[in-house]
Amino acid sequence: PKAHPGDKRRGWTLHSIIIHSRNIPDMDASAIQVLAEMVEKYHKRGIFVCFVKLREKLRHLFVRAHIIENAH
């Protein structure tokens, strides 16, 4: 079903978000901060956030910013 922020809730609950990251070559400090705050808010709501195809350079930045854990 299509979902729009203005639509009425239809009884479904968001459990996770998957972000395909291959086309993100780099991020500045402001973008990292906004993303960290966004992920933290999702976690507080019990929503799992997963990044796939994350470039190695960004993985290191995300770990330092506590956006993701240092997993291999």
N, C-alpha and C positions, 0 to 999 in steps of 0.2 A: 504494500500500500504506500501511496505517496504521503509524505509528511512535510508539513510547512509549519513554521513557528506560529502562524496565525490560526492553524487548524485546531479544532477541539481534540483533546486526547481521546484515543480510541481503546484504552485499556492495555496497551502494550507498554513495556518498560525497557528502557535502554540499558543494556548490561555491559557493552563494550564498544570501543571505537578503534578501527584499524586505519592507520594513516600510511599510505604508500609514499615513501620518502625519496625514491630514486631521483626524482627531478628537482630536488632541493640541493643545489651545489654548495651553498654556504649560508650562514645566518649571522647577522650582527648581534651585538649584546642586547639591544632593545628587543629584537625578535625572540631571542632566547628567553629573556625575562618574561615576555608576554606568554610564550608557550609554556614555560614552567608554571606560571600562575594558572593557566588554563587547565593543565594536566592535574595540578593540585586540587582545583575545584571539582574536576570530574572524580578524582579519587575520593574526595570527601563525600560525594554522592554515591559512592560504591560502584563507579563505572571504571572498568579496566580500559586503559589506553595502550595500544600496541603500535609500534612503528616497524614497518617492514621495508626492506631494501634501503636501509639507512646507511649512508656513506660513512666510512671509517672516521673521517675528520669530524663529522657531526656527532657520531657516536661518542667520541671523547668529550666534546662540548656538552652533550646531553648528560653524560655521567657527572661531569664537574658541576653542572647546574642542578643536579638531582632530579632531572626529568625522567631518567631511566636508571636502573641499577647496572652495575658493571657485570653484565652477564656475557658469556661467550657463546 
